[in-house]
């Protein structure tokens, strides 16, 4: 890896780490946020309200994807990425100091949801933009591996959020966490933002984009061109990316709530299990991406999808029925193999599905259609159906069905743009 490419990867990873750390903290602290901002006599109603606010951030992502995707295709990948990190920093800091329902009444949840919408707009542009930017800096034979660092940095951000949740849950009492402890991880993310902002300002623009700009091969209307010329590929890729969103938000973001609220594990234990397995997912992600440069994206991702189909339900049964922490940890770790196996090749697959002129907009649309529909709503859907059916296997059935659909879509997808 050249010095310039290494700097590009580090820059992209730092910004992503901050964005995903901040964005996911809301999910990790959903039980506390629900109690403080959405008062109710029913804990499940509080939880549903908190996850509804969590989903609101996802619903705003398409707006961010359209806006920052357009900027990335018309004015440069770098400019779009610099702006996204600023859009995340301000609302995150404000969530950390926002008064609760007890202090300002009904204004508290309204303002909280507004901040989540602003975070969602930022996320809508950052993830797809960083995928496009980083992968376009790579050589063709290492595109899978280089692209995987984007995903890995997101996982590291989520892992850092989980680690912070585990740390504060273990050293503070429940009363202290509810009074002020939950605010600290939100405020701590600002330092990462400052570093990420200055790194992104200093990095070079994508050479692929610069070449397209010099030769006049940019699109004046990239969003319209995506729907008009690449609509079929867009829809198919959304179904492929669906498994990316479902698997992570069920098995890692929602899982801590499942373990604490339904299986009654301690918060510190649930977050610790989650954090360790995120490290495992990160390693598998890099390994699977490397394999995809050798054997192809579809073969590696298809294998991971089959693992989901075959293993999710029995492994979830182990989680639900075991009273041994080791078995719960190992069950999640085995499911993590499928997560990492699917995640690794995905950035390169998305980039290779669309041409340079519309790539940033197309990847943004793909991730920001799938994310709100399948990722952001997954925790709430799962909780509703567990409540209705009384079955703790609902997450496994939902994820298995998603894997079947994604595998079919993967076989139909055409990825032919290697510029």
N, C-alpha and C positions, 0 to 999 in steps of 0.2 A: 504494500500500500504506500503510495507516494505521500510526501509531507503535506501537500496541498489537500489531497483526498482525506488524509487523517484529520486535518484541521476542520474540514467540512463536516466530517462525521461527528467529531467532538462537539462542534458548534450546534449541529442539529440535535444531538443527543441531550445537550444541556438545556436547550429550550423546551424540548419535549418532556424531559424529566420534570421541569417546573410545571408545565401546563397540566400534565396528567396527575401529578401529585396534588395540585390544588383542586382539580376537577373531581377526583375520586374521594377526597376527604369527606365530602358531603355524604357519599354513600356509606363510608365507614362509620360515621357518627350519626347515621339516620335515626337510631333509637333515641339518642339524646336530643337531637334537633326536633324530632317529632314531639317530644314531651315539652320542650321549651317554647316552641313556636306554634304548635298546633294542639292546644289543650283539649283533652277529651277524657272521659272516664274509661274509655276502652283503649288499652295499649295497642291493639291491632289497628284501630282507626288512626291513632297517632302515627303508627309506622307507615300506613298507607298514604297518609298526608305527606309525610316526609319524603317518601319515595315518589310521590306525585310531583313534589318540588324538584326532586332529583331528575325526573323525566322531563321537566320543563326545560332544563338545560339542554337536553337532547333535542327537544322540539325546536329550539332556536338554532341548532346547528346548520340546517339547510340554508338559513339566511346568511350565516357566516360563510358557508361553502360557496354560495353564489357570489357573494361580495368579494371575498379574498381569492376565490378561484379565478374570477374575472381579472382582478388586479395581477395575479400571477401570470396569466396568459397574455395580458396586454402590456403590462408595465414591468414585469420581471418577478421571478420566484423570490428573490431576496427581499424586495420591498414588501411583499405580502407577509413574509415571515416576521419581519421586524415589527410590523403593525400588530400581528396577532398576539405577541407576547405582552404588549402594552394593554390590550383589551382584556387579558386575563388578570393582570396584576392588580388593577384598581378594585374590581368587585371582590376579589379574594380578600384583600386587606380589609375592605369594608364589612364583609361577612364576619371577620374576626372581631369587630368592635360593635356589631349591630345589637341594639337592645332587644330583649326578648318580649314575648307577649305580655308577660307580667308587668313590664315597664311602660310599653307604649301601645298595648292592646292590639287591635286588628291590623294596625299599620305594620307590625313586625313581620307576619307571614307574607304580606303583599310586597314589602321591600325585599325580603329574602328571595322571593320568586323572581323579582326584577333583577337582582344580582346574579341569580342562576341563569337567567336569559342572556345576560351580558357574557357570562362565562361560556355559555353554549355557542354564542356567535364567534368567540375567539377559537374555541375548539373546532368549529366548523371549517375554519381556514387553516389551522395549524397542522393537524395530523396529515391531511392530504398534501398540503404544501410541502411539508418536510419530507414526505415520501418521494414526491416528484423531484424536489431539489437535490436530495442526497443521492438518489438512484441515478439521476442524469449526470452526476459527477463521476460515476463509476465506469470501468471498462465492461464490455458486454459479458465477458466470461466470469465476472465477479459481481454481477448485478444482484443476484440473489443474496449473497453474503453481505454486501454493503447495505442493501435495502433492509436487511434484518436488524441492523443496528438502530434503525428508526423505531421499529417495534420494540426492541429490547429496551430502549430508553423510556418508552411509554411504560413498559412493565416495571422498570426501575423506579419511575415516578410513583406508580401505584404501590410498589413494594415499600418505598420510602414512606408513603402515606400510611400503609398498613403497619409499618414498623413504629412510626410515631404514635399511632393509635394504641399499639401494644405497649409501648413504653409508658405512656401517660396513664393507661388503664391499670398498669401494674404498680406504679408508684403513687398514684392518687386514689383516694376513696371515691366511691360512686357520687357522693355528695359534692366533693371537690370538682370532679369531672363535669357535673351538671352546672355548678356555680360559675366556673371560669376555665377549667382545664381543657375543655373542648376547643376553646378559642386559640390556644397557643400554637397548634400545628398550622392553622390558617395564617397566622402572623409570621411564622417562621419561614414560610415559602417566599417571602419578599426578597430575601438575600439571593436566592437562586435566580429569581427574575432579573435582578440587576446584572448578574454575570451573563446570563443568557442573552440579554438585550445587547450588551456591548460586543459579545462574540458574534452575534448575527450581523451587526452593523459592519464588522470588519472582514467578513468572509467574501470570497469571490462569487460572482453570479454563475449560474449553471452554464457550462460551455455549450450544451445542446441548445439551450434557449438563445444564447448569444448568436450561434450560427444561424438559427432560424430567423432571428431578427435581421441579421446582415443580408440574408438571401431573400427577405421579404415573404417568408413563409408563415407569418403569424396570422391568426384569424382576427378579423375586426369584431366578430360576434361569436365568441367561443361557446357560450352557453347554448345559443340557438343551434349552432353547428353540431353540438353533441347530440341533441335530440333529433335533429334532422338527418344526420349522416351516420350516427353511431347508436341509435336508440335501442336496437336489439342487443348490442354488446353491453350497453349500460344496464338494461334490465337483468340480463343473465349474470353479470358481475355482481349486482346487488344481492342476488340469491346466493352467490358464492360467499360474499363477505358476511352474509347473515350469520353463518356459523362462527365466524370470528367474534362477532358481537355477543351472540347468545352464550357461547362457551365461556367467555371470560366473565361476563357480568352475572352469570348464574353460578359458576364454580368458584369465583373469587370475591367479587363485590357483594353479591347476595349471600354467599355461603357463610360469612361471619354472622349475619343476622339469623340464618337458619340454625347455626350451631348454638347461638346464645338465646334466641327467643323461643325456638321450638324444641331444641334438645337440651337446653338449660346448662350449657357449658359456661365457664367463666369467660368474660370478655378478653382478659389477657391471654388465656389459653387459645381461644379462637383466633385472635389476631396473630399470635405466635405461629400457629400451624399455617395460617394463610401466608405469612411473610416468608417463611422458609420455603414453601412450595412455589412462591413466585420466583425465588432465586433459581429453582429447578426449571421452571418454565423458560426463564431467560436463557439458560444454557441449551435447552432443547431447541429453542427458537433459532439460535445461531447455528447449531448443528444441522437442523433440517434445511436451513437456507443454503448452507454449504453443499448439502447433498443435492439440492435442487439445481445448482449450477452444473452438476455432473449428470444427474439422471432425469432432470426436467421438473418443472413446477407441479404439473398435474399428477405425476406419479407419487410424489412425496405428500402432497395435500390430500390426494385420494386415499392414500393409506391411512392418514390421520383421521379422515372422515369415517372410514370403516371401523377404526378403533372406537370412535364415539358410539357408533351404532351397536357394536358388539359389547362394549364394556360399561357404558354409563349407568344403565339400570342396575346391574348386579353390584357395581361399586357404590352406588348411592344407597343400596340396601345395607351394605356394610356400615356406611356412615350413620344411617338411621338406627340400626339395631345394636351397634357396638357400644359398650361402656368403657372401652379401652382407648386412650388417646393415641396410642401407637397405630391401631388399626384405622382410626379416622384419618390420621396423618397419611398413612400409606395409601388409603383409598383415594384421597385427594391427589396425592403424588402420581398415582397411576393415571388418573384422569388428566393430569397436567401434561402427560406425554402427548396426548391428542391435541391439547391446546397449543403447545410449543411446535408440534409437528405441522400444524395447520398455519400457524402464525408466520413462521420463518419465510417461506417462499412468497407469501401474499403480496408484499410491496412490489416486488419485481413483476409478478403476474399482472397487477393492476396497471403499472406503468407500460408494460408491453401490450396492453389491450387497446391503447389509444395513441394517435400521433402527437407529435410535439405541440402543434398549433393549438390543440384543445385539451391537452393532457391534464393540466392543473385543474381546469373546470370539471373535466370528466371524472377524475379521481375524487375530487371534492364532492361531486354529486353522488357518486357511488357510496362513499363512506357516510355521507350525511343523509342519505335516504335509508340505508341499512341501520345506522346507529340509532336514530330516533324510533324507528319501527320495531326493532328487535332488541337492541342493547339497553337503551334507556328505560324501556317499558318492562323489561324482563323481570326485575325484582317485584314490581307491583302485580304483574300478571300471575306470577308464581304464588305470591301471598294470597291473592284472591281465590285461586283455585285450591290451594291447600285448605283455606277456610271453608270453601263450599263442599269439598270432597272429604276432608279429614285425612287425606293421604299425603305423607311426607315424600312420596315418590314423584310428585308433580314435576319438580325441576328436572328429573331424569327423563321423564316421558317427553317433556317439552324440548329438551336438548336433543334427544334421539330423533324426534321428528324433524327438527331443523337440520340435523346431519344428513338425513336421507334426501331432503330437498336440495341441500348444498352439493351433495355428491352428484346428483343428476345434472344440476346446473354446470358443475365443473367439467363434466364430460362434453358439454355442448359449447363451452366457451372457446373463442378463437383469439389467441394472443400472438399477433404477427408483427408488431412494431418494435423493432430492436434498436432504433436510433437513440 
